[in-house]
Amino acid sequence: MSGMGLSIPDLATRRSGTAAVPFVITNMVIEGDSQTSTTPDQSTNRDAFYSYTYADDPANAAVTIHVRAQASRTVGGAAYSGPPLEGADTGSPTGNTLLDHRSDDVAFGPQLLTAMLGSNDLGTFSVDNTIAKWLAYAPTVRGAGIKLGVVAPPPYHPGHPSYGAFMPLWSDYVSRLRTPSVRSTFADYYIPLGEHPDFRDPALVDAMINASDKLHLTPGASVITSGQYRAYQVYKAAIDTIRDQSRTNSSSMYGSSWPTSETNLTPGATITRRVIIKGIAHAGLTSGASVSGPTGTTIALNGGIASSVVGTNSGDGRAIYNGDVLDIAIPLSALNSTAVSIDLTIGGETRTITYTTTANVTPATYAHQDVMNVQPADSVHTYTGLAFDNVGIGLLAIYSPAAAPTGISVGGVSATRLVKQTTDFSGQLSIWTVPITATGVRNVVVTLPTWAGQSTLSWGVVKNADATMQQLSPASDGSAPTSEASPHATGGLTVPANGIAVAFFGEYGGTSITPATAGSGTTLIDEGSGAYQGESYGIAVGTRTTTGAASFAFAFGTYPRAAAVFKAAGT
């Protein structure tokens, strides 16, 4: 059986939490209750849980992972006040305890077993009783050479009727699990899954913990707004490290886990940067974490009290563990182009990280000119006498029932196509740029690959912007979503400080189409259309200056939309 054959001294060393010869983990068991799985090794709805998401990760293909968790499972059970003999549980459901499944778990031959229990136990028994059950469970598992990791359960939602009674027990239980001298008596590792600060953040708790039962984490471990996603973040950080032999006694994190220096930040703001501990010693570090920097710089461990030092052996959690979440608050300079630095110490390593505010630059803006339509019934459409009243980056959007243009010239200067999006009812929207070095009137010549009865053109100038394109949506040519209900959104746009995103939405309908409106964060600048053969083709133009998706509300259907993001010149 895997993991068997360890010497008595080696087993004793492992149990003490001190250094031992590591072994490769090729087989592991994930135990727990309904926060971890509905039924053992379920075949459907696996993405709902952190456990199956970890098991199904292609990066873990070399590891055999058995998810044996069962809804309502406890460490011991509800039919007795203390640890029973194995098989003695007569609770409901009968036998649904870790103690009754010790032999089953050991039979899988894992080198590592993790178990998240506590919600059911703490809701019925004292913390002393729950710890006693772990002490009854652990010898059989650890005696088989299996490493045991105890996973903290999540807290209750403040709206749960038992919140007031449960949370003091939860806090006491977590505190004991975090204490090396307590935890090492029955477990090798502590995994602080339930301590993720978002579970207790009043602004986020409704998204983290199910609003109906006030108990279970919201499902979808691949959904970044869910509670199970937070659980997955912590679990992955801890287990990936435990599986790495080189980090058994590491005093520092993986380099990729550290925050990095940043620029172009808003002057006078206080920013928060989050670190999930990954890569430190498997048994945790009692040296904690600390930060120094400008006045007001603080660090908080798992949503606890913000101070300059957390996770030391003298208090504040007693140690830091893989999966712990650190939130560092950094007040930025109120001046432009000014850097502040922090010295962040985690375990035995200190790094200096610098945060620099934006230069005193003029924000990028979009000066819109107009939207107009022509119907030449030809493959060349000429828009005559168009005004360009600003100097900068000329930005044009063309929408036509025919294919996208093969070329556009503005005053004889060739424009560059950025991206196009196609609709399923015929028609393509494309975005083009051209340098505008002087104001004045120009002809815009649109060359199409085939005859087209009409086209619609929107044009304007992006001012005070860097000519290097920051982002496009879509990132490459493609088709618009099919049969999509309003609002119609671009992909997510990352708009830098002092930057701007300009979005275009292709409208289509009968001879009279309903005007578009702008979605949240989007400012509608203009829209225009022209009727041709009983249909109308038009363009709505919007901007946004913050990160997010540009969106337009319009009638149900399939509509192309595209956007370009610019940063301010000099940033």
C-alpha positions as CSV (number, residue, x, y, z in Angstrom):
1,M,0.0,0.0,0.0
2,S,1.3,3.5,-0.9
3,G,2.8,5.4,2.0
4,M,3.4,2.3,4.2
5,G,6.7,1.1,5.6
6,L,7.8,4.2,7.4
7,S,10.0,3.7,10.4
8,I,8.8,4.5,13.9
9,P,11.3,7.4,14.3
10,D,10.2,8.8,10.9
11,L,6.5,8.6,11.9
12,A,7.3,10.3,15.1
13,T,9.2,13.0,13.3
14,R,6.3,13.6,10.9
15,R,3.8,13.8,13.8
16,S,5.9,16.4,15.6
17,G,5.8,18.8,12.6
18,T,9.6,19.0,12.3
19,A,11.7,18.2,9.3
20,A,11.3,14.8,7.8
21,V,12.3,13.0,4.5
22,P,9.5,14.1,2.1
23,F,7.9,11.7,-0.3
24,V,6.2,12.2,-3.6
25,I,2.4,12.5,-3.6
26,T,0.8,10.5,-6.4
27,N,-2.4,9.5,-4.6
28,M,-4.6,11.6,-2.3
29,V,-8.0,11.5,-0.7
30,I,-10.2,14.6,-0.2
31,E,-12.7,14.2,2.7
32,G,-15.4,16.5,4.0
33,D,-19.0,17.3,4.1
34,S,-21.5,19.1,1.7
35,Q,-19.1,22.0,1.3
36,T,-16.7,19.6,-0.5
37,S,-19.0,17.1,-2.3
38,T,-22.6,16.0,-2.4
39,T,-21.8,12.3,-2.7
40,P,-18.4,10.5,-3.0
41,D,-16.8,10.6,-6.4
42,Q,-19.8,12.2,-8.1
43,S,-19.7,12.3,-11.9
44,T,-21.8,15.4,-12.5
45,N,-21.8,19.0,-11.2
46,R,-18.1,18.7,-10.4
47,D,-17.3,22.3,-11.1
48,A,-19.6,23.3,-8.2
49,F,-16.9,22.3,-5.7
50,Y,-13.3,23.3,-5.0
51,S,-12.4,19.6,-4.5
52,Y,-13.4,18.3,-8.0
53,T,-12.0,21.4,-9.7
54,Y,-8.7,20.6,-8.1
55,A,-9.0,16.9,-9.0
56,D,-9.9,17.8,-12.6
57,D,-7.1,20.3,-13.2
58,P,-5.0,18.9,-16.1
59,A,-1.9,20.0,-14.1
60,N,-2.8,17.3,-11.6
61,A,-3.2,14.5,-14.1
62,A,-0.2,12.6,-12.6
63,V,-2.0,12.4,-9.2
64,T,-4.9,10.0,-8.5
65,I,-7.4,12.0,-6.4
66,H,-10.4,10.4,-4.7
67,V,-13.0,12.9,-3.5
68,R,-14.8,10.9,-0.7
69,A,-16.7,13.7,0.9
70,Q,-20.4,13.2,1.8
71,A,-23.1,15.7,2.6
72,S,-23.7,16.0,6.4
73,R,-20.5,14.1,7.3
74,T,-19.1,14.8,10.7
75,V,-15.8,13.8,12.4
76,G,-17.6,11.6,14.9
77,G,-21.4,11.7,14.7
78,A,-24.5,12.9,16.5
79,A,-25.3,9.7,18.4
80,Y,-22.6,10.0,21.0
81,S,-20.8,12.6,23.1
82,G,-17.3,11.3,22.5
83,P,-15.2,9.3,20.2
84,P,-16.8,5.9,19.6
85,L,-15.4,2.6,18.5
86,E,-15.3,2.4,14.7
87,G,-18.7,1.3,13.4
88,A,-20.5,2.5,16.6
89,D,-22.3,5.5,14.9
90,T,-26.1,5.2,14.9
91,G,-26.6,8.9,14.0
92,S,-28.5,10.2,11.0
93,P,-27.5,9.4,8.3
94,T,-26.1,6.2,9.9
95,G,-22.4,5.8,9.6
96,N,-21.8,9.1,7.8
97,T,-18.7,10.0,9.8
98,L,-15.0,10.1,9.3
99,L,-14.5,7.6,12.1
100,D,-16.7,5.1,10.3
101,H,-14.8,5.6,7.1
102,R,-11.2,5.3,8.4
103,S,-10.7,1.9,6.8
104,D,-12.3,3.0,3.5
105,D,-10.0,6.1,3.3
106,V,-6.8,4.1,4.2
107,A,-7.7,1.4,1.7
108,F,-7.2,3.9,-1.2
109,G,-3.5,4.0,-0.3
110,P,-3.1,7.8,-0.4
111,Q,0.1,9.6,0.8
112,L,-2.1,12.6,1.7
113,L,-5.6,13.0,3.1
114,T,-7.3,16.3,3.6
115,A,-10.6,16.7,5.4
116,M,-12.8,19.7,5.9
117,L,-15.2,19.1,8.7
118,G,-16.6,21.3,11.5
119,S,-19.9,22.9,10.5
120,N,-21.9,20.0,11.6
121,D,-19.7,19.2,14.6
122,L,-19.5,22.7,15.9
123,G,-23.2,23.1,15.4
124,T,-23.8,20.2,17.8
125,F,-20.8,19.7,20.0
126,S,-18.2,21.7,21.9
127,V,-14.8,22.5,20.4
128,D,-13.2,20.1,22.9
129,N,-15.4,17.3,21.7
130,T,-14.5,18.0,18.0
131,I,-10.8,18.0,18.8
132,A,-11.2,14.8,20.7
133,K,-12.8,13.2,17.6
134,W,-9.8,14.2,15.5
135,L,-7.6,12.6,18.1
136,A,-9.6,9.4,17.8
137,Y,-9.5,9.5,14.0
138,A,-5.9,10.5,13.3
139,P,-3.9,7.5,14.7
140,T,-5.3,5.0,12.2
141,V,-4.6,7.3,9.3
142,R,-1.2,8.6,10.3
143,G,-0.2,5.2,11.5
144,A,-0.6,4.0,7.9
145,G,2.0,6.6,6.8
146,I,-0.6,9.0,5.5
147,K,-0.1,12.7,5.9
148,L,-3.3,14.3,7.3
149,G,-4.3,17.9,6.5
150,V,-7.1,19.5,8.5
151,V,-9.1,22.1,6.5
152,A,-10.9,24.9,8.3
153,P,-14.6,25.1,7.5
154,P,-16.2,28.4,6.3
155,P,-18.1,30.5,8.8
156,Y,-21.9,31.0,8.8
157,H,-23.6,33.8,7.0
158,P,-24.6,36.6,9.5
159,G,-28.2,35.9,8.5
160,H,-28.0,32.3,9.7
161,P,-30.2,31.8,12.8
162,S,-27.4,30.0,14.6
163,Y,-24.7,32.6,13.7
164,G,-24.4,34.1,17.2
165,A,-23.9,30.7,18.8
166,F,-21.8,29.2,16.1
167,M,-19.2,31.9,15.4
168,P,-17.5,31.8,18.8
169,L,-17.0,28.1,18.4
170,W,-15.7,28.6,14.9
171,S,-13.2,31.2,16.0
172,D,-12.0,29.0,18.9
173,Y,-11.7,26.0,16.6
174,V,-9.7,27.9,14.0
175,S,-7.5,29.4,16.7
176,R,-6.6,25.9,17.9
177,L,-6.0,24.6,14.4
178,R,-3.6,27.5,13.8
179,T,-1.6,26.7,16.9
180,P,1.2,24.3,16.0
181,S,1.3,22.6,19.4
182,V,-2.4,21.7,19.2
183,R,-2.7,20.8,15.6
184,S,0.4,18.6,15.5
185,T,-1.1,16.2,18.0
186,F,-3.5,15.0,15.3
187,A,-2.6,16.5,11.9
188,D,0.4,17.3,9.8
189,Y,-0.9,20.3,8.0
190,Y,-3.4,23.1,8.5
191,I,-5.3,24.5,5.4
192,P,-7.0,27.8,6.2
193,L,-9.7,27.4,3.6
194,G,-12.6,28.7,5.7
195,E,-10.6,31.8,6.8
196,H,-10.6,33.5,3.4
197,P,-11.5,37.1,4.4
198,D,-14.2,37.5,1.7
199,F,-16.4,35.0,3.7
200,R,-16.7,37.6,6.4
201,D,-16.7,40.8,4.3
202,P,-20.1,42.4,4.7
203,A,-19.9,43.7,1.2
204,L,-19.1,40.3,-0.3
205,V,-20.7,37.7,2.0
206,D,-24.0,37.5,0.0
207,A,-21.9,36.5,-3.1
208,M,-19.8,34.1,-1.0
209,I,-22.3,32.2,1.1
210,N,-25.7,30.9,-0.2
211,A,-28.4,33.5,0.4
212,S,-31.1,30.8,0.9
213,D,-29.5,28.5,3.5
214,K,-26.9,31.0,4.9
215,L,-24.5,28.1,5.2
216,H,-23.1,26.7,1.9
217,L,-20.5,28.4,-0.2
218,T,-21.9,29.6,-3.5
219,P,-21.1,27.0,-6.2
220,G,-18.8,27.2,-9.2
221,A,-15.1,26.9,-8.4
222,S,-14.3,28.4,-11.8
223,V,-16.6,31.4,-11.2
224,I,-14.5,34.2,-9.7
225,T,-17.4,35.7,-7.9
226,S,-18.3,32.5,-6.0
227,G,-17.4,31.2,-2.5
228,Q,-16.2,27.9,-3.9
229,Y,-13.7,29.9,-6.1
230,R,-12.2,31.4,-2.9
231,A,-12.1,28.0,-1.4
232,Y,-10.3,26.7,-4.4
233,Q,-7.7,29.5,-4.3
234,V,-6.8,28.6,-0.7
235,Y,-6.9,24.9,-1.2
236,K,-4.7,25.0,-4.4
237,A,-2.1,27.2,-2.8
238,A,-1.8,24.9,0.2
239,I,-1.9,21.5,-1.6
240,D,0.4,22.6,-4.5
241,T,3.0,23.5,-1.9
242,I,2.6,20.4,0.2
243,R,3.1,18.4,-3.0
244,D,6.4,20.2,-3.7
245,Q,9.2,18.4,-1.8
246,S,11.5,21.3,-2.3
247,R,9.3,23.5,0.0
248,T,9.1,21.2,3.0
249,N,11.1,23.6,5.1
250,S,11.1,26.7,3.0
251,S,11.3,30.0,4.8
252,S,10.1,32.1,1.8
253,M,7.3,32.1,-0.8
254,Y,7.4,31.2,-4.4
255,G,8.7,34.3,-6.3
256,S,5.5,34.4,-8.5
257,S,3.4,34.8,-5.3
258,W,4.9,38.2,-4.4
259,P,3.3,41.5,-5.4
260,T,5.3,43.5,-7.9
261,S,6.1,47.2,-8.4
262,E,3.4,49.2,-10.2
263,T,3.2,52.5,-12.0
264,N,0.4,54.9,-13.3
265,L,-1.5,54.8,-10.0
266,T,-4.0,57.4,-8.9
267,P,-2.4,60.1,-6.7
268,G,-3.7,60.3,-3.1
269,A,-5.4,56.9,-3.3
270,T,-5.0,54.1,-0.8
271,I,-4.6,50.8,-2.6
272,T,-4.9,47.3,-1.3
273,R,-2.9,44.4,-2.7
274,R,-3.7,40.8,-1.9
275,V,-1.2,38.0,-1.4
276,I,-2.1,34.3,-1.1
277,I,0.7,32.6,0.8
278,K,2.2,29.8,-1.3
279,G,5.6,28.1,-1.1
280,I,6.5,28.3,2.5
281,A,7.3,25.4,4.9
282,H,4.6,22.8,4.8
283,A,4.0,23.0,8.6
284,G,3.8,26.8,8.5
285,L,6.1,29.6,9.7
286,T,5.9,31.2,13.2
287,S,7.9,34.2,11.9
288,G,4.8,35.7,10.4
289,A,4.6,38.6,8.0
290,S,5.2,42.3,8.4
291,V,5.2,45.5,6.4
292,S,6.7,49.0,6.7
293,G,6.1,52.0,4.4
294,P,4.5,55.3,4.3
295,T,2.3,56.3,7.3
296,G,-0.9,54.2,7.2
297,T,0.7,51.1,5.6
298,T,-0.8,48.0,7.2
299,I,-1.1,44.3,6.7
300,A,-4.1,42.1,7.6
301,L,-4.2,38.3,7.9
302,N,-7.4,36.6,6.7
303,G,-9.5,39.7,7.3
304,G,-8.2,40.2,10.8
305,I,-7.0,43.4,12.5
306,A,-4.7,45.4,10.3
307,S,-1.4,46.2,11.8
308,S,2.3,46.1,10.9
309,V,2.9,42.5,11.9
310,V,0.7,39.4,11.7
311,G,1.0,35.7,12.1
312,T,3.8,35.5,14.6
313,N,4.3,32.9,17.3
314,S,3.2,35.3,20.0
315,G,-0.3,35.9,18.7
316,D,-2.4,37.1,15.7
317,G,-2.8,33.5,14.5
318,R,0.5,32.1,15.9
319,A,1.9,31.2,12.5
320,I,1.3,31.7,8.8
321,Y,0.3,28.9,6.5
322,N,0.1,28.2,2.8
323,G,-3.3,29.4,1.7
324,D,-3.4,32.3,4.2
325,V,-4.6,35.6,2.6
326,L,-2.7,38.8,3.3
327,D,-4.2,42.2,2.4
328,I,-1.7,45.1,2.3
329,A,-3.0,48.6,2.4
330,I,-0.6,51.2,0.9
331,P,-1.3,55.0,0.9
332,L,0.0,56.5,-2.3
333,S,1.6,59.9,-2.7
334,A,-0.8,62.8,-3.4
335,L,1.7,64.0,-6.0
336,N,2.1,63.0,-9.6
337,S,5.1,60.9,-10.8
338,T,6.0,60.1,-7.2
339,A,6.9,56.7,-5.8
340,V,6.4,55.2,-2.4
341,S,8.0,52.0,-1.3
342,I,7.1,49.3,1.2
343,D,9.3,46.6,2.7
344,L,7.2,43.4,2.8
345,T,8.5,40.6,4.9
346,I,7.0,37.1,4.6
347,G,8.7,34.4,6.6
348,G,12.4,34.8,6.1
349,E,12.4,37.0,3.0
350,T,11.9,40.8,2.6
351,R,11.2,42.5,-0.7
352,T,11.0,46.2,-1.5
353,I,8.0,47.0,-3.7
354,T,7.5,50.5,-5.3
355,Y,4.2,52.1,-6.2
356,T,4.4,55.2,-8.5
357,T,1.6,57.6,-9.3
358,T,0.7,58.7,-12.7
359,A,2.5,61.5,-14.4
360,N,0.8,64.9,-14.6
361,V,-0.7,64.1,-18.0
362,T,-3.7,65.2,-19.9
363,P,-6.3,62.4,-20.0
364,A,-7.0,60.8,-23.3
365,T,-10.3,62.0,-24.7
366,Y,-12.5,61.2,-27.8
367,A,-13.7,64.1,-29.9
368,H,-16.6,62.7,-31.9
369,Q,-17.6,64.2,-35.3
370,D,-20.7,62.4,-36.6
371,V,-22.4,59.3,-37.9
372,M,-23.7,59.3,-41.4
373,N,-24.9,57.0,-44.1
374,V,-24.4,56.7,-47.9
375,Q,-26.1,54.6,-50.6
376,P,-24.0,54.6,-53.7
377,A,-24.8,51.0,-54.7
378,D,-21.2,50.4,-55.7
379,S,-18.1,48.8,-54.3
380,V,-16.5,52.2,-53.6
381,H,-18.3,54.5,-51.1
382,T,-17.1,58.1,-50.9
383,Y,-18.0,60.3,-48.0
384,T,-17.2,63.8,-49.1
385,G,-16.2,66.9,-47.1
386,L,-16.0,65.3,-43.6
387,A,-14.7,67.6,-40.9
388,F,-11.8,66.6,-38.6
389,D,-11.6,69.4,-36.0
390,N,-8.9,67.9,-33.8
391,V,-5.4,66.5,-34.1
392,G,-4.7,63.0,-32.9
393,I,-5.7,59.5,-33.8
394,G,-8.5,59.4,-36.3
395,L,-10.9,56.6,-35.3
396,L,-13.4,55.3,-37.8
397,A,-16.1,52.6,-37.6
398,I,-17.8,51.3,-40.8
399,Y,-20.9,49.1,-40.8
400,S,-22.3,47.6,-44.0
401,P,-24.5,44.7,-45.0
402,A,-21.6,43.7,-47.3
403,A,-18.2,42.3,-46.3
404,A,-15.7,44.5,-44.4
405,P,-13.8,47.1,-46.5
406,T,-10.5,46.1,-48.0
407,G,-9.3,49.6,-47.5
408,I,-10.2,53.1,-46.2
409,S,-8.4,56.3,-47.0
410,V,-8.8,59.6,-45.2
411,G,-7.7,62.6,-47.3
412,G,-5.6,60.2,-49.4
413,V,-3.9,58.6,-46.3
414,S,-4.5,54.9,-45.8
415,A,-6.2,53.9,-42.6
416,T,-5.2,50.7,-40.6
417,R,-7.9,48.2,-39.8
418,L,-7.9,47.1,-36.1
419,V,-10.6,44.5,-35.9
420,K,-14.0,43.4,-37.4
421,Q,-17.0,41.6,-36.1
422,T,-19.6,39.8,-38.2
423,T,-23.3,39.3,-37.7
424,D,-25.4,36.3,-38.6
425,F,-27.9,38.4,-40.6
426,S,-25.2,39.8,-43.0
427,G,-23.1,42.7,-42.1
428,Q,-19.7,43.6,-40.6
429,L,-18.6,46.3,-38.3
430,S,-14.9,47.2,-38.4
431,I,-12.7,49.8,-36.6
432,W,-9.9,51.7,-38.4
433,T,-7.3,54.3,-37.3
434,V,-5.4,57.0,-39.2
435,P,-3.1,59.8,-38.1
436,I,-4.7,63.3,-38.1
437,T,-1.8,65.8,-38.1
438,A,-3.9,68.9,-38.9
439,T,-7.5,69.9,-38.7
440,G,-9.6,70.3,-41.8
441,V,-12.0,68.8,-44.2
442,R,-11.3,65.4,-45.9
443,N,-12.9,62.9,-48.1
444,V,-13.2,59.4,-46.7
445,V,-13.1,56.6,-49.4
446,V,-14.3,53.2,-48.4
447,T,-13.3,50.3,-50.7
448,L,-15.4,47.2,-50.4
449,P,-14.7,43.8,-51.9
450,T,-18.1,43.6,-53.5
451,W,-21.0,45.8,-54.5
452,A,-22.9,47.2,-51.5
453,G,-26.1,49.2,-51.5
454,Q,-25.2,51.3,-48.4
455,S,-22.8,51.8,-45.5
456,T,-22.7,53.7,-42.3
457,L,-19.6,55.6,-41.0
458,S,-18.8,57.0,-37.6
459,W,-15.7,59.1,-37.2
460,G,-13.9,61.2,-34.7
461,V,-10.4,61.8,-33.2
462,V,-8.8,60.4,-30.0
463,K,-6.8,63.2,-28.5
464,N,-3.8,63.1,-26.1
465,A,-3.4,59.4,-26.6
466,D,-0.5,57.0,-27.2
467,A,-0.7,55.6,-30.7
468,T,0.1,52.1,-29.4
469,M,-3.2,50.2,-29.1
470,Q,-3.7,48.9,-25.5
471,Q,-6.6,46.5,-26.1
472,L,-9.2,45.5,-28.7
473,S,-12.6,43.8,-28.2
474,P,-12.9,41.4,-29.7
475,A,-9.2,40.6,-29.5
476,S,-9.3,39.2,-33.0
477,D,-11.8,39.1,-35.9
478,G,-14.9,37.0,-35.1
479,S,-18.7,36.7,-35.0
480,A,-21.1,38.5,-32.7
481,P,-23.0,36.6,-30.1
482,T,-26.1,34.8,-31.5
483,S,-29.7,35.7,-30.4
484,E,-28.4,37.7,-27.4
485,A,-30.8,39.6,-25.1
486,S,-30.1,43.2,-24.2
487,P,-27.7,44.6,-23.1
488,H,-25.1,43.9,-25.7
489,A,-21.7,44.1,-24.2
490,T,-18.1,44.1,-25.4
491,G,-15.6,41.9,-23.8
492,G,-14.0,43.2,-20.6
493,L,-11.9,46.3,-21.2
494,T,-8.9,47.2,-19.0
495,V,-8.8,51.0,-19.2
496,P,-5.6,52.5,-17.7
497,A,-5.7,55.6,-15.5
498,N,-6.3,58.7,-17.7
499,G,-7.1,56.4,-20.6
500,I,-10.3,55.9,-22.6
501,A,-12.2,53.1,-24.4
502,V,-14.3,53.9,-27.4
503,A,-16.9,51.4,-28.4
504,F,-19.1,51.0,-31.5
505,F,-22.4,49.1,-31.7
506,G,-23.9,48.1,-35.1
507,E,-27.7,48.7,-35.1
508,Y,-30.0,46.8,-37.4
509,G,-33.8,46.7,-37.8
510,G,-36.8,47.9,-39.8
511,T,-37.3,51.3,-41.4
512,S,-37.6,52.8,-37.8
513,I,-35.3,51.3,-35.2
514,T,-35.5,51.9,-31.5
515,P,-32.7,54.2,-30.3
516,A,-30.0,52.6,-28.2
517,T,-29.1,53.6,-24.7
518,A,-25.8,53.1,-22.8
519,G,-25.3,50.4,-20.2
520,S,-23.6,50.9,-16.9
521,G,-20.2,52.7,-17.1
522,T,-20.7,53.5,-20.8
523,T,-21.5,57.0,-22.0
524,L,-23.5,57.1,-25.3
525,I,-22.1,59.9,-27.5
526,D,-24.1,59.6,-30.7
527,E,-26.0,57.2,-33.0
528,G,-27.1,57.4,-36.5
529,S,-28.6,55.2,-39.2
530,G,-29.9,55.1,-42.7
531,A,-32.7,53.1,-44.3
532,Y,-32.1,50.8,-47.3
533,Q,-34.4,48.3,-48.9
534,G,-36.8,48.3,-45.9
535,E,-34.0,47.9,-43.3
536,S,-32.0,50.4,-41.2
537,Y,-28.3,50.1,-40.6
538,G,-26.7,52.3,-38.0
539,I,-23.9,52.8,-35.4
540,A,-24.1,53.8,-31.8
541,V,-20.9,55.3,-30.3
542,G,-20.0,55.1,-26.6
543,T,-17.0,55.7,-24.3
544,R,-15.9,54.5,-20.9
545,T,-13.0,55.7,-18.8
546,T,-13.0,52.9,-16.2
547,T,-12.2,49.2,-16.5
548,G,-15.2,47.0,-17.4
549,A,-17.4,46.1,-20.4
550,A,-18.9,48.8,-22.7
551,S,-22.5,47.9,-23.3
552,F,-25.6,49.1,-25.2
553,A,-29.2,48.4,-24.6
554,F,-31.2,47.7,-27.8
555,A,-33.8,45.3,-29.1
556,F,-33.3,41.5,-28.9
557,G,-31.1,40.0,-31.6
558,T,-27.5,39.6,-32.8
559,Y,-25.5,42.8,-33.2
560,P,-21.8,43.4,-33.7
561,R,-19.9,45.5,-31.2
562,A,-16.2,46.4,-31.1
563,A,-14.1,48.7,-28.9
564,A,-10.5,50.1,-28.7
565,V,-8.7,51.1,-25.6
566,F,-6.1,53.9,-25.6
567,K,-3.8,55.1,-22.8
568,A,-2.9,58.8,-22.3
569,A,0.2,60.0,-24.0
570,G,3.3,60.0,-21.8
571,T,2.0,57.2,-19.4
